[in-house]
Amino acid sequence: MKKLLLQLCMLASVSTAFGQNALLQGSTTGTISSSSFADLCMVSDGTHAALLVADMSSVYAIDIADNNAGEAAANTVTTIPNFVADKLNPLVGQSVTVIDMVVNPISKSVYILGSAGANKVIFKVAKNGADVSLVDLSNVTYSKMDWGSALNINDMAYADGKLYVSTGTFTLDGSLGWVSSPFAHNGSFSKRSTTLFKSNWGGSYFTTAPLETLTIGKIDGTNRLMGVTTCAPGFSIDVNTLSGSGLLSVTEDFNIHQGQSKKAIYMHHDGKDWLFDLHDSKLYRIGKKYLDGSQVTANKYDNNSTLLRDNSGNVKASLPEEEIKLMSGTTTLSMIAFWDNWSILLLESGATGALTRSKMSVENPSDVSNVVTTQQIEIYPNPAHNNVTVNLPNNNASGTIQVINMNGSVATKSNVNGKTATIDISSLSTGIYTLTVELEDGTSISEKLTVE
């Protein structure tokens, strides 16, 4: 559960961006040094990006000065063979163990946290692996947010301008914390202790059962924090319930059954919501049935949550692929990262494993080179401010329209029936979004939308 905690070694350069990063507030410039960096999270408002790095007591929001969308095509990862052996190890002169990795949604640069002997290092991967460097944190602009006590970071997730943090160990009570952007230097977290129902521990609530892996997605219009815990109950929390007081009771919505979750990713594609769980060295896809809160009543008090795998770690044959599916086949993986709503970045196990981008959806992304449908939509004005009008392919079109932000979360969703629809975007922050139309005949069409 706990990530390896080693000393940070900083050996390369991050230049300071011209102008203020809108994700930071009252930031300072200097050196960030820690002996316990353990987790990464990439956040973006569509214009700026910030790399969040957590140690045992604080979270740092770092202006990485990496906001050029014009570099995205060149930085797009296809397959980089022998990735750790050829790209990471030579930079530090010893073997590297990858702890976490994230993708900048603007530039598509990849940031990797790794351990190298007694040191911690952060790598930046650009130009499809042709340019790999070590990130220097000796002169960067950042905001530091203190946890207020031992953090024992497990994971971080970000959506709709809010960062969520899960903490705790088997000897320290679990908790959830949250803080809104822009991230204020010397800011603090709102926090709530958690108690988690675990059928694998005898069917009771435990405070020493932290939530561990964490991701966030909007399901049926509600943001939900989702993830998987050790051995391995899964959960889905309506974020609207966090504002209360006292222990937050987290129910068990499903059970992967044994093993350890290393990373969780929410995605929306093919008109459906999915949770992807890197469990030990295998990647599983879990369906909406276990993510929308509908399992709460059944699993709150009784030891009857659905086991999605058998005692040998195989997906239960009786369950349809809509509920759970093994996505990695015979390939073993050491880490994953969200690329976009259609693809995941996969790091294969071992020093000679490849770093590769793998498509998880049936439908195609909005990238022009991948679009196969001949149907088109027209959106105007674009850029837009309060409302945007969408002209659909035909007069009798019906389906849904979604506006998806750079972090992959569904910002708005509405039904459409007819040739033209007007969407209210007045509540959206400025930035770049993907507007996706999913028609009842299965057609999915996407276009870029800029909100001013």
NORHU-V804818 format. One record per backbone hydrogen bond with DSSP energy under -0.5 kcal/mol. CO is the residue of the C=O (numbers start at 0). NH is the residue of the N-H. If there is no record, write none. Layout:
((CO | NH) (CO | NH))
This chain:
((3 | 5) (6 | 119) (8 | 10) (16 | 18) (19 | 21) (20 | 23) (22 | 182) (24 | 184) (27 | 141) (29 | 139) (30 | 32) (33 | 7) (38 | 53) (40 | 51) (42 | 49) (47 | 44) (47 | 45) (48 | 63) (49 | 42) (49 | 51) (50 | 52) (50 | 61) (51 | 40) (52 | 59) (53 | 37) (53 | 38) (55 | 150) (56 | 146) (56 | 147) (57 | 54) (58 | 144) (59 | 52) (59 | 61) (60 | 142) (61 | 50) (61 | 63) (62 | 140) (66 | 68) (67 | 70) (68 | 71) (70 | 74) (71 | 75) (72 | 75) (77 | 356) (78 | 80) (79 | 82) (79 | 354) (81 | 85) (82 | 86) (82 | 87) (83 | 87) (83 | 88) (87 | 90) (87 | 91) (88 | 91) (88 | 92) (88 | 93) (95 | 97) (96 | 114) (99 | 112) (101 | 110) (102 | 104) (103 | 107) (108 | 103) (109 | 124) (110 | 101) (111 | 113) (111 | 122) (112 | 98) (112 | 99) (113 | 120) (114 | 96) (115 | 118) (117 | 6) (118 | 115) (119 | 8) (120 | 113) (121 | 134) (122 | 111) (123 | 125) (123 | 132) (124 | 109) (125 | 128) (125 | 130) (126 | 129) (130 | 125) (132 | 123) (133 | 12) (134 | 10) (134 | 136) (136 | 31) (139 | 29) (140 | 62) (141 | 27) (142 | 60) (143 | 145) (143 | 185) (143 | 186) (144 | 58) (145 | 188) (150 | 167) (151 | 167) (154 | 165) (156 | 163) (158 | 161) (160 | 180) (161 | 158) (162 | 178) (163 | 156) (164 | 176) (165 | 153) (165 | 154) (166 | 174) (168 | 171) (171 | 168) (173 | 193) (174 | 166) (175 | 191) (176 | 164) (177 | 189) (178 | 162) (181 | 183) (182 | 24) (183 | 186) (186 | 145) (189 | 177) (191 | 175) (192 | 247) (194 | 249) (195 | 205) (197 | 200) (197 | 202) (197 | 203) (198 | 201) (203 | 197) (205 | 195) (206 | 173) (206 | 208) (214 | 225) (216 | 218) (216 | 223) (217 | 219) (218 | 221) (221 | 218) (222 | 238) (223 | 216) (223 | 225) (224 | 236) (225 | 214) (226 | 234) (227 | 212) (228 | 231) (230 | 257) (231 | 255) (232 | 228) (233 | 252) (233 | 253) (234 | 226) (236 | 224) (236 | 238) (237 | 240) (238 | 241) (239 | 242) (240 | 243) (246 | 248) (247 | 194) (247 | 249) (248 | 250) (249 | 196) (250 | 252) (253 | 233) (254 | 307) (254 | 308) (258 | 230) (259 | 279) (262 | 277) (264 | 275) (266 | 273) (268 | 271) (271 | 268) (272 | 287) (273 | 266) (274 | 276) (274 | 285) (275 | 264) (275 | 277) (276 | 278) (276 | 283) (277 | 261) (277 | 262) (277 | 279) (278 | 280) (278 | 281) (280 | 332) (281 | 278) (281 | 283) (282 | 326) (282 | 327) (283 | 276) (284 | 324) (285 | 274) (286 | 289) (287 | 290) (287 | 291) (292 | 295) (294 | 298) (295 | 299) (298 | 251) (301 | 303) (305 | 254) (305 | 307) (307 | 315) (309 | 312) (313 | 309) (315 | 318) (319 | 322) (319 | 323) (322 | 286) (324 | 284) (324 | 326) (327 | 330) (331 | 348) (334 | 346) (336 | 344) (339 | 338) (341 | 359) (341 | 360) (342 | 338) (342 | 339) (343 | 345) (343 | 357) (344 | 336) (345 | 347) (345 | 355) (346 | 333) (346 | 334) (349 | 352) (350 | 84) (351 | 81) (352 | 82) (352 | 83) (353 | 347) (353 | 355) (354 | 79) (355 | 345) (355 | 357) (357 | 343) (366 | 369) (366 | 370) (367 | 370) (377 | 390) (379 | 388) (383 | 451) (385 | 424) (385 | 425) (387 | 422) (388 | 379) (388 | 390) (389 | 391) (389 | 420) (390 | 377) (393 | 396) (396 | 417) (397 | 439) (398 | 415) (399 | 437) (400 | 413) (401 | 403) (401 | 435) (402 | 410) (402 | 411) (403 | 433) (404 | 407) (408 | 404) (408 | 410) (411 | 402) (413 | 400) (415 | 398) (418 | 391) (420 | 389) (422 | 387) (422 | 424) (424 | 427) (430 | 450) (432 | 434) (432 | 448) (433 | 403) (433 | 435) (434 | 446) (435 | 401) (435 | 437) (436 | 438) (436 | 444) (437 | 399) (438 | 441) (442 | 438) (444 | 436) (446 | 434) (448 | 432) (448 | 450) (449 | 382) (449 | 383) (449 | 451) (450 | 430))
